[in-house]
């Protein structure tokens, strides 16, 4: 069972899922299914990847709507520094 992703990649993925959960909790998006449908993301891949960050199915493009449409900080997503939302 070969490791597909570096620790840094896994941390970015974890922040991606954390921000998605936060948007759902804030009711800014209905749920993961809605996010996937709106942004043409394969839901099965997103869910499977979340269960096993070494799956290697994560697409960098999944991050773009968080930054572009929901104000999630790209700096925070990529580095973990600063606040989750750019306008906070």
Gaussian input, Z-matrix of N, CA and C with variables (Angstrom, degrees):
# hf/3-21g

backbone

0 1
 N
 C     1     B1
 C     2     B2     1     A1
 N     3     B3     2     A2     1     D1
 C     4     B4     3     A3     2     D2
 C     5     B5     4     A4     3     D3
 N     6     B6     5     A5     4     D4
 C     7     B7     6     A6     5     D5
 C     8     B8     7     A7     6     D6
 N     9     B9     8     A8     7     D7
 C    10    B10     9     A9     8     D8
 C    11    B11    10    A10     9     D9
 N    12    B12    11    A11    10    D10
 C    13    B13    12    A12    11    D11
 C    14    B14    13    A13    12    D12
 N    15    B15    14    A14    13    D13
 C    16    B16    15    A15    14    D14
 C    17    B17    16    A16    15    D15
 N    18    B18    17    A17    16    D16
 C    19    B19    18    A18    17    D17
 C    20    B20    19    A19    18    D18
 N    21    B21    20    A20    19    D19
 C    22    B22    21    A21    20    D20
 C    23    B23    22    A22    21    D21
 N    24    B24    23    A23    22    D22
 C    25    B25    24    A24    23    D23
 C    26    B26    25    A25    24    D24
 N    27    B27    26    A26    25    D25
 C    28    B28    27    A27    26    D26
 C    29    B29    28    A28    27    D27
 N    30    B30    29    A29    28    D28
 C    31    B31    30    A30    29    D29
 C    32    B32    31    A31    30    D30
 N    33    B33    32    A32    31    D31
 C    34    B34    33    A33    32    D32
 C    35    B35    34    A34    33    D33
 N    36    B36    35    A35    34    D34
 C    37    B37    36    A36    35    D35
 C    38    B38    37    A37    36    D36
 N    39    B39    38    A38    37    D37
 C    40    B40    39    A39    38    D38
 C    41    B41    40    A40    39    D39
 N    42    B42    41    A41    40    D40
 C    43    B43    42    A42    41    D41
 C    44    B44    43    A43    42    D42
 N    45    B45    44    A44    43    D43
 C    46    B46    45    A45    44    D44
 C    47    B47    46    A46    45    D45
 N    48    B48    47    A47    46    D46
 C    49    B49    48    A48    47    D47
 C    50    B50    49    A49    48    D48
 N    51    B51    50    A50    49    D49
 C    52    B52    51    A51    50    D50
 C    53    B53    52    A52    51    D51
 N    54    B54    53    A53    52    D52
 C    55    B55    54    A54    53    D53
 C    56    B56    55    A55    54    D54
 N    57    B57    56    A56    55    D55
 C    58    B58    57    A57    56    D56
 C    59    B59    58    A58    57    D57
 N    60    B60    59    A59    58    D58
 C    61    B61    60    A60    59    D59
 C    62    B62    61    A61    60    D60
 N    63    B63    62    A62    61    D61
 C    64    B64    63    A63    62    D62
 C    65    B65    64    A64    63    D63
 N    66    B66    65    A65    64    D64
 C    67    B67    66    A66    65    D65
 C    68    B68    67    A67    66    D66
 N    69    B69    68    A68    67    D67
 C    70    B70    69    A69    68    D68
 C    71    B71    70    A70    69    D69
 N    72    B72    71    A71    70    D70
 C    73    B73    72    A72    71    D71
 C    74    B74    73    A73    72    D72
 N    75    B75    74    A74    73    D73
 C    76    B76    75    A75    74    D74
 C    77    B77    76    A76    75    D75
 N    78    B78    77    A77    76    D76
 C    79    B79    78    A78    77    D77
 C    80    B80    79    A79    78    D78
 N    81    B81    80    A80    79    D79
 C    82    B82    81    A81    80    D80
 C    83    B83    82    A82    81    D81
 N    84    B84    83    A83    82    D82
 C    85    B85    84    A84    83    D83
 C    86    B86    85    A85    84    D84
 N    87    B87    86    A86    85    D85
 C    88    B88    87    A87    86    D86
 C    89    B89    88    A88    87    D87
 N    90    B90    89    A89    88    D88
 C    91    B91    90    A90    89    D89
 C    92    B92    91    A91    90    D90
 N    93    B93    92    A92    91    D91
 C    94    B94    93    A93    92    D92
 C    95    B95    94    A94    93    D93
 N    96    B96    95    A95    94    D94
 C    97    B97    96    A96    95    D95
 C    98    B98    97    A97    96    D96
 N    99    B99    98    A98    97    D97
 C   100   B100    99    A99    98    D98
 C   101   B101   100   A100    99    D99
 N   102   B102   101   A101   100   D100
 C   103   B103   102   A102   101   D101
 C   104   B104   103   A103   102   D102
 N   105   B105   104   A104   103   D103
 C   106   B106   105   A105   104   D104
 C   107   B107   106   A106   105   D105
 N   108   B108   107   A107   106   D106
 C   109   B109   108   A108   107   D107
 C   110   B110   109   A109   108   D108
 N   111   B111   110   A110   109   D109
 C   112   B112   111   A111   110   D110
 C   113   B113   112   A112   111   D111
 N   114   B114   113   A113   112   D112
 C   115   B115   114   A114   113   D113
 C   116   B116   115   A115   114   D114
 N   117   B117   116   A116   115   D115
 C   118   B118   117   A117   116   D116
 C   119   B119   118   A118   117   D117
 N   120   B120   119   A119   118   D118
 C   121   B121   120   A120   119   D119
 C   122   B122   121   A121   120   D120
 N   123   B123   122   A122   121   D121
 C   124   B124   123   A123   122   D122
 C   125   B125   124   A124   123   D123
 N   126   B126   125   A125   124   D124
 C   127   B127   126   A126   125   D125
 C   128   B128   127   A127   126   D126
 N   129   B129   128   A128   127   D127
 C   130   B130   129   A129   128   D128
 C   131   B131   130   A130   129   D129
 N   132   B132   131   A131   130   D130
 C   133   B133   132   A132   131   D131
 C   134   B134   133   A133   132   D132
 N   135   B135   134   A134   133   D133
 C   136   B136   135   A135   134   D134
 C   137   B137   136   A136   135   D135
 N   138   B138   137   A137   136   D136
 C   139   B139   138   A138   137   D137
 C   140   B140   139   A139   138   D138
 N   141   B141   140   A140   139   D139
 C   142   B142   141   A141   140   D140
 C   143   B143   142   A142   141   D141
 N   144   B144   143   A143   142   D142
 C   145   B145   144   A144   143   D143
 C   146   B146   145   A145   144   D144
 N   147   B147   146   A146   145   D145
 C   148   B148   147   A147   146   D146
 C   149   B149   148   A148   147   D147
 N   150   B150   149   A149   148   D148
 C   151   B151   150   A150   149   D149
 C   152   B152   151   A151   150   D150
 N   153   B153   152   A152   151   D151
 C   154   B154   153   A153   152   D152
 C   155   B155   154   A154   153   D153
 N   156   B156   155   A155   154   D154
 C   157   B157   156   A156   155   D155
 C   158   B158   157   A157   156   D156
 N   159   B159   158   A158   157   D157
 C   160   B160   159   A159   158   D158
 C   161   B161   160   A160   159   D159
 N   162   B162   161   A161   160   D160
 C   163   B163   162   A162   161   D161
 C   164   B164   163   A163   162   D162
 N   165   B165   164   A164   163   D163
 C   166   B166   165   A165   164   D164
 C   167   B167   166   A166   165   D165
 N   168   B168   167   A167   166   D166
 C   169   B169   168   A168   167   D167
 C   170   B170   169   A169   168   D168
 N   171   B171   170   A170   169   D169
 C   172   B172   171   A171   170   D170
 C   173   B173   172   A172   171   D171
 N   174   B174   173   A173   172   D172
 C   175   B175   174   A174   173   D173
 C   176   B176   175   A175   174   D174
 N   177   B177   176   A176   175   D175
 C   178   B178   177   A177   176   D176
 C   179   B179   178   A178   177   D177
 N   180   B180   179   A179   178   D178
 C   181   B181   180   A180   179   D179
 C   182   B182   181   A181   180   D180
 N   183   B183   182   A182   181   D181
 C   184   B184   183   A183   182   D182
 C   185   B185   184   A184   183   D183
 N   186   B186   185   A185   184   D184
 C   187   B187   186   A186   185   D185
 C   188   B188   187   A187   186   D186
 N   189   B189   188   A188   187   D187
 C   190   B190   189   A189   188   D188
 C   191   B191   190   A190   189   D189
 N   192   B192   191   A191   190   D190
 C   193   B193   192   A192   191   D191
 C   194   B194   193   A193   192   D192
 N   195   B195   194   A194   193   D193
 C   196   B196   195   A195   194   D194
 C   197   B197   196   A196   195   D195
 N   198   B198   197   A197   196   D196
 C   199   B199   198   A198   197   D197
 C   200   B200   199   A199   198   D198
 N   201   B201   200   A200   199   D199
 C   202   B202   201   A201   200   D200
 C   203   B203   202   A202   201   D201
 N   204   B204   203   A203   202   D202
 C   205   B205   204   A204   203   D203
 C   206   B206   205   A205   204   D204
 N   207   B207   206   A206   205   D205
 C   208   B208   207   A207   206   D206
 C   209   B209   208   A208   207   D207
 N   210   B210   209   A209   208   D208
 C   211   B211   210   A210   209   D209
 C   212   B212   211   A211   210   D210
 N   213   B213   212   A212   211   D211
 C   214   B214   213   A213   212   D212
 C   215   B215   214   A214   213   D213
 N   216   B216   215   A215   214   D214
 C   217   B217   216   A216   215   D215
 C   218   B218   217   A217   216   D216
 N   219   B219   218   A218   217   D217
 C   220   B220   219   A219   218   D218
 C   221   B221   220   A220   219   D219
 N   222   B222   221   A221   220   D220
 C   223   B223   222   A222   221   D221
 C   224   B224   223   A223   222   D222
 N   225   B225   224   A224   223   D223
 C   226   B226   225   A225   224   D224
 C   227   B227   226   A226   225   D225
 N   228   B228   227   A227   226   D226
 C   229   B229   228   A228   227   D227
 C   230   B230   229   A229   228   D228
 N   231   B231   230   A230   229   D229
 C   232   B232   231   A231   230   D230
 C   233   B233   232   A232   231   D231
 N   234   B234   233   A233   232   D232
 C   235   B235   234   A234   233   D233
 C   236   B236   235   A235   234   D234
 N   237   B237   236   A236   235   D235
 C   238   B238   237   A237   236   D236
 C   239   B239   238   A238   237   D237
 N   240   B240   239   A239   238   D238
 C   241   B241   240   A240   239   D239
 C   242   B242   241   A241   240   D240
 N   243   B243   242   A242   241   D241
 C   244   B244   243   A243   242   D242
 C   245   B245   244   A244   243   D243
 N   246   B246   245   A245   244   D244
 C   247   B247   246   A246   245   D245
 C   248   B248   247   A247   246   D246
 N   249   B249   248   A248   247   D247
 C   250   B250   249   A249   248   D248
 C   251   B251   250   A250   249   D249
 N   252   B252   251   A251   250   D250
 C   253   B253   252   A252   251   D251
 C   254   B254   253   A253   252   D252
 N   255   B255   254   A254   253   D253
 C   256   B256   255   A255   254   D254
 C   257   B257   256   A256   255   D255
 N   258   B258   257   A257   256   D256
 C   259   B259   258   A258   257   D257
 C   260   B260   259   A259   258   D258
 N   261   B261   260   A260   259   D259
 C   262   B262   261   A261   260   D260
 C   263   B263   262   A262   261   D261

   B1=1.4603
   B2=1.5324
   B3=1.3057
   B4=1.4563
   B5=1.5203
   B6=1.3280
   B7=1.4607
   B8=1.5233
   B9=1.3254
   B10=1.4630
   B11=1.5273
   B12=1.3056
   B13=1.4535
   B14=1.5222
   B15=1.3277
   B16=1.4591
   B17=1.5323
   B18=1.3180
   B19=1.4602
   B20=1.5186
   B21=1.3414
   B22=1.4740
   B23=1.5309
   B24=1.3279
   B25=1.4709
   B26=1.5260
   B27=1.3193
   B28=1.4692
   B29=1.5241
   B30=1.3312
   B31=1.4634
   B32=1.5281
   B33=1.3205
   B34=1.4675
   B35=1.5239
   B36=1.3285
   B37=1.4633
   B38=1.5267
   B39=1.3184
   B40=1.4601
   B41=1.5295
   B42=1.3421
   B43=1.4710
   B44=1.5272
   B45=1.3360
   B46=1.4677
   B47=1.5322
   B48=1.3359
   B49=1.4649
   B50=1.5292
   B51=1.3102
   B52=1.4599
   B53=1.5310
   B54=1.3304
   B55=1.4667
   B56=1.5303
   B57=1.3208
   B58=1.4620
   B59=1.5378
   B60=1.3292
   B61=1.4711
   B62=1.5246
   B63=1.3223
   B64=1.4643
   B65=1.5237
   B66=1.3269
   B67=1.4616
   B68=1.5230
   B69=1.3296
   B70=1.4616
   B71=1.5257
   B72=1.3318
   B73=1.4753
   B74=1.5260
   B75=1.3334
   B76=1.4713
   B77=1.5290
   B78=1.3389
   B79=1.4604
   B80=1.5356
   B81=1.3183
   B82=1.4699
   B83=1.5212
   B84=1.3303
   B85=1.4655
   B86=1.5249
   B87=1.3167
   B88=1.4619
   B89=1.5297
   B90=1.3316
   B91=1.4581
   B92=1.5178
   B93=1.3147
   B94=1.4631
   B95=1.5368
   B96=1.3281
   B97=1.4718
   B98=1.5223
   B99=1.3331
   B100=1.4607
   B101=1.5206
   B102=1.3337
   B103=1.4680
   B104=1.5302
   B105=1.3072
   B106=1.4663
   B107=1.5238
   B108=1.3270
   B109=1.4673
   B110=1.5321
   B111=1.3207
   B112=1.4643
   B113=1.5223
   B114=1.3262
   B115=1.4608
   B116=1.5296
   B117=1.3376
   B118=1.4621
   B119=1.5265
   B120=1.3283
   B121=1.4692
   B122=1.5282
   B123=1.3242
   B124=1.4622
   B125=1.5342
   B126=1.3285
   B127=1.4698
   B128=1.5291
   B129=1.3290
   B130=1.4660
   B131=1.5261
   B132=1.3252
   B133=1.4588
   B134=1.5249
   B135=1.3305
   B136=1.4632
   B137=1.5288
   B138=1.3213
   B139=1.4770
   B140=1.5260
   B141=1.3247
   B142=1.4666
   B143=1.5180
   B144=1.3201
   B145=1.4600
   B146=1.5212
   B147=1.3367
   B148=1.4635
   B149=1.5300
   B150=1.3275
   B151=1.4652
   B152=1.5174
   B153=1.3343
   B154=1.4707
   B155=1.5215
   B156=1.3314
   B157=1.4659
   B158=1.5271
   B159=1.3200
   B160=1.4656
   B161=1.5321
   B162=1.3188
   B163=1.4695
   B164=1.5194
   B165=1.3220
   B166=1.4562
   B167=1.5160
   B168=1.3325
   B169=1.4582
   B170=1.5170
   B171=1.3107
   B172=1.4675
   B173=1.5285
   B174=1.3236
   B175=1.4577
   B176=1.5291
   B177=1.3108
   B178=1.4588
   B179=1.5281
   B180=1.3273
   B181=1.4697
   B182=1.5338
   B183=1.3341
   B184=1.4681
   B185=1.5274
   B186=1.3273
   B187=1.4694
   B188=1.5309
   B189=1.3334
   B190=1.4664
   B191=1.5348
   B192=1.3481
   B193=1.4669
   B194=1.5360
   B195=1.3269
   B196=1.4715
   B197=1.5187
   B198=1.3291
   B199=1.4641
   B200=1.5281
   B201=1.3312
   B202=1.4660
   B203=1.5247
   B204=1.3228
   B205=1.4603
   B206=1.5297
   B207=1.3330
   B208=1.4652
   B209=1.5177
   B210=1.3201
   B211=1.4628
   B212=1.5195
   B213=1.3350
   B214=1.4627
   B215=1.5320
   B216=1.3042
   B217=1.4571
   B218=1.5324
   B219=1.3390
   B220=1.4674
   B221=1.5256
   B222=1.3200
   B223=1.4727
   B224=1.5325
   B225=1.3214
   B226=1.4671
   B227=1.5362
   B228=1.3325
   B229=1.4707
   B230=1.5261
   B231=1.3292
   B232=1.4660
   B233=1.5230
   B234=1.3294
   B235=1.4710
   B236=1.5273
   B237=1.3263
   B238=1.4592
   B239=1.5191
   B240=1.3366
   B241=1.4659
   B242=1.5179
   B243=1.3217
   B244=1.4546
   B245=1.5248
   B246=1.3173
   B247=1.4595
   B248=1.5245
   B249=1.3468
   B250=1.4628
   B251=1.5276
   B252=1.3249
   B253=1.4545
   B254=1.5198
   B255=1.3295
   B256=1.4630
   B257=1.5210
   B258=1.3512
   B259=1.4599
   B260=1.5250
   B261=1.3234
   B262=1.4815
   B263=1.5157
   A1=109.46
   A2=115.49
   A3=121.93
   A4=111.80
   A5=115.91
   A6=120.87
   A7=108.65
   A8=116.03
   A9=121.31
   A10=112.61
   A11=117.22
   A12=120.34
   A13=111.94
   A14=115.40
   A15=121.01
   A16=109.09
   A17=116.10
   A18=120.12
   A19=111.77
   A20=116.70
   A21=120.19
   A22=110.10
   A23=117.22
   A24=120.35
   A25=110.87
   A26=116.65
   A27=120.65
   A28=111.27
   A29=116.84
   A30=120.07
   A31=110.95
   A32=116.89
   A33=120.67
   A34=110.05
   A35=116.74
   A36=120.54
   A37=110.66
   A38=117.18
   A39=120.60
   A40=110.69
   A41=117.23
   A42=119.93
   A43=110.29
   A44=117.43
   A45=120.65
   A46=109.73
   A47=116.36
   A48=120.04
   A49=111.28
   A50=117.60
   A51=121.95
   A52=110.52
   A53=117.06
   A54=119.96
   A55=110.75
   A56=116.97
   A57=120.54
   A58=110.08
   A59=116.72
   A60=121.37
   A61=110.94
   A62=116.89
   A63=121.33
   A64=110.76
   A65=117.43
   A66=120.77
   A67=111.55
   A68=117.26
   A69=121.25
   A70=109.64
   A71=116.88
   A72=121.20
   A73=111.19
   A74=116.55
   A75=121.54
   A76=111.98
   A77=116.13
   A78=123.38
   A79=112.57
   A80=116.16
   A81=120.64
   A82=110.21
   A83=115.39
   A84=121.57
   A85=106.19
   A86=115.47
   A87=119.43
   A88=113.33
   A89=115.56
   A90=118.63
   A91=110.99
   A92=114.81
   A93=121.31
   A94=110.51
   A95=116.56
   A96=119.79
   A97=110.69
   A98=116.42
   A99=121.21
   A100=110.39
   A101=116.55
   A102=120.75
   A103=110.04
   A104=115.89
   A105=120.67
   A106=111.24
   A107=116.70
   A108=120.15
   A109=110.45
   A110=117.44
   A111=121.20
   A112=112.62
   A113=116.40
   A114=119.99
   A115=112.89
   A116=115.74
   A117=121.85
   A118=112.43
   A119=114.22
   A120=122.28
   A121=107.70
   A122=116.93
   A123=120.49
   A124=108.47
   A125=114.85
   A126=121.49
   A127=112.09
   A128=116.61
   A129=119.63
   A130=110.80
   A131=116.48
   A132=119.65
   A133=111.01
   A134=116.69
   A135=120.37
   A136=110.63
   A137=116.56
   A138=120.69
   A139=110.89
   A140=117.49
   A141=120.88
   A142=111.19
   A143=116.73
   A144=120.82
   A145=110.62
   A146=116.37
   A147=119.90
   A148=110.86
   A149=116.18
   A150=120.80
   A151=111.69
   A152=116.56
   A153=121.52
   A154=108.52
   A155=115.69
   A156=121.07
   A157=112.87
   A158=117.55
   A159=120.75
   A160=112.54
   A161=116.99
   A162=120.72
   A163=112.06
   A164=117.23
   A165=120.30
   A166=114.02
   A167=117.70
   A168=121.02
   A169=112.77
   A170=117.71
   A171=120.78
   A172=110.08
   A173=115.99
   A174=121.82
   A175=108.70
   A176=117.01
   A177=121.63
   A178=110.33
   A179=117.09
   A180=121.25
   A181=112.95
   A182=117.57
   A183=120.22
   A184=111.11
   A185=116.29
   A186=121.94
   A187=111.77
   A188=117.05
   A189=120.34
   A190=114.79
   A191=120.46
   A192=118.54
   A193=113.25
   A194=116.68
   A195=118.95
   A196=110.41
   A197=115.61
   A198=121.55
   A199=110.13
   A200=116.00
   A201=122.39
   A202=112.66
   A203=117.55
   A204=121.15
   A205=114.71
   A206=117.48
   A207=119.48
   A208=113.83
   A209=117.93
   A210=121.08
   A211=115.50
   A212=117.21
   A213=119.21
   A214=107.58
   A215=116.36
   A216=121.86
   A217=110.76
   A218=115.50
   A219=120.26
   A220=109.70
   A221=116.01
   A222=120.13
   A223=110.38
   A224=115.80
   A225=119.97
   A226=110.30
   A227=116.91
   A228=120.25
   A229=111.53
   A230=116.24
   A231=120.03
   A232=113.65
   A233=117.10
   A234=118.80
   A235=113.95
   A236=116.70
   A237=119.91
   A238=113.53
   A239=117.53
   A240=120.34
   A241=110.29
   A242=115.24
   A243=120.64
   A244=110.57
   A245=114.99
   A246=121.41
   A247=110.09
   A248=115.10
   A249=120.70
   A250=111.54
   A251=116.43
   A252=119.45
   A253=110.09
   A254=115.02
   A255=121.69
   A256=112.25
   A257=117.25
   A258=119.45
   A259=113.71
   A260=118.07
   A261=120.83
   A262=110.96
   D1=95.34
   D2=-175.52
   D3=-79.11
   D4=139.79
   D5=176.39
   D6=-75.87
   D7=126.39
   D8=-177.39
   D9=-92.70
   D10=-29.67
   D11=-171.50
   D12=-122.51
   D13=146.05
   D14=176.15
   D15=-74.78
   D16=166.39
   D17=176.69
   D18=-59.39
   D19=-38.91
   D20=179.36
   D21=-63.23
   D22=-43.81
   D23=177.93
   D24=-59.97
   D25=-42.98
   D26=179.53
   D27=-63.63
   D28=-38.77
   D29=178.56
   D30=-63.88
   D31=-40.08
   D32=177.51
   D33=-63.67
   D34=-44.02
   D35=178.18
   D36=-62.01
   D37=-41.94
   D38=179.16
   D39=-61.73
   D40=-40.32
   D41=177.66
   D42=-67.91
   D43=-35.97
   D44=175.86
   D45=-57.67
   D46=-51.82
   D47=-178.33
   D48=-65.97
   D49=-36.53
   D50=177.33
   D51=-61.58
   D52=-44.85
   D53=-179.26
   D54=-68.30
   D55=-36.96
   D56=176.45
   D57=-61.88
   D58=-45.91
   D59=177.44
   D60=-60.16
   D61=-39.80
   D62=-179.84
   D63=-64.41
   D64=-43.53
   D65=178.56
   D66=-62.67
   D67=-38.01
   D68=176.86
   D69=-66.63
   D70=-44.72
   D71=-179.89
   D72=-62.28
   D73=-35.27
   D74=178.92
   D75=-81.27
   D76=-0.14
   D77=-178.38
   D78=59.74
   D79=27.80
   D80=175.49
   D81=-83.60
   D82=-18.03
   D83=172.40
   D84=-144.54
   D85=145.80
   D86=-172.89
   D87=-66.38
   D88=-40.47
   D89=-179.30
   D90=177.75
   D91=-179.55
   D92=-178.54
   D93=-61.51
   D94=-40.49
   D95=179.67
   D96=-59.27
   D97=-43.05
   D98=179.52
   D99=-63.68
   D100=-45.06
   D101=178.74
   D102=-56.95
   D103=-46.39
   D104=-178.82
   D105=-64.19
   D106=-42.39
   D107=-179.05
   D108=-66.39
   D109=-45.36
   D110=-177.50
   D111=-63.71
   D112=-34.16
   D113=-172.79
   D114=-112.44
   D115=17.52
   D116=174.25
   D117=53.18
   D118=50.66
   D119=179.09
   D120=-107.29
   D121=136.78
   D122=176.85
   D123=-70.69
   D124=107.26
   D125=-174.91
   D126=-58.51
   D127=-40.20
   D128=-179.34
   D129=-62.51
   D130=-40.23
   D131=178.05
   D132=-65.39
   D133=-43.63
   D134=-179.69
   D135=-61.28
   D136=-45.79
   D137=-178.08
   D138=-69.20
   D139=-43.19
   D140=178.78
   D141=-63.59
   D142=-40.75
   D143=179.46
   D144=-64.32
   D145=-38.19
   D146=179.52
   D147=-61.85
   D148=-38.97
   D149=-179.89
   D150=-68.89
   D151=-30.29
   D152=-178.30
   D153=-144.09
   D154=97.70
   D155=-175.46
   D156=-64.55
   D157=-10.14
   D158=177.02
   D159=-90.73
   D160=1.08
   D161=-178.80
   D162=-57.93
   D163=-35.77
   D164=178.56
   D165=84.72
   D166=17.53
   D167=-179.64
   D168=-97.88
   D169=-6.31
   D170=-176.85
   D171=-63.01
   D172=133.20
   D173=178.03
   D174=-110.64
   D175=130.44
   D176=178.61
   D177=-57.26
   D178=-33.06
   D179=-179.37
   D180=-61.50
   D181=-21.01
   D182=177.72
   D183=-62.20
   D184=-26.65
   D185=-176.56
   D186=-74.77
   D187=-34.19
   D188=-171.01
   D189=-52.45
   D190=-47.38
   D191=-179.36
   D192=-61.15
   D193=-32.19
   D194=178.49
   D195=-60.27
   D196=-42.42
   D197=-178.04
   D198=-76.54
   D199=-48.49
   D200=-172.40
   D201=-72.38
   D202=-44.50
   D203=-171.18
   D204=-104.23
   D205=-18.47
   D206=-175.04
   D207=-121.62
   D208=0.05
   D209=174.66
   D210=74.15
   D211=17.97
   D212=175.21
   D213=-69.14
   D214=136.47
   D215=-177.55
   D216=-70.74
   D217=121.58
   D218=176.67
   D219=-62.36
   D220=-37.12
   D221=179.08
   D222=-61.72
   D223=-45.63
   D224=179.11
   D225=-63.50
   D226=-45.66
   D227=-179.48
   D228=-57.67
   D229=-43.56
   D230=-173.77
   D231=-85.53
   D232=-30.78
   D233=-173.42
   D234=-117.96
   D235=-19.96
   D236=-176.44
   D237=81.22
   D238=3.47
   D239=179.18
   D240=-99.64
   D241=150.71
   D242=-178.50
   D243=85.19
   D244=-161.82
   D245=-177.39
   D246=-101.34
   D247=157.63
   D248=-178.40
   D249=-60.07
   D250=-40.74
   D251=-177.82
   D252=-106.05
   D253=134.09
   D254=-174.31
   D255=-61.06
   D256=-30.20
   D257=-177.05
   D258=-92.01
   D259=4.87
   D260=178.31
   D261=-77.89

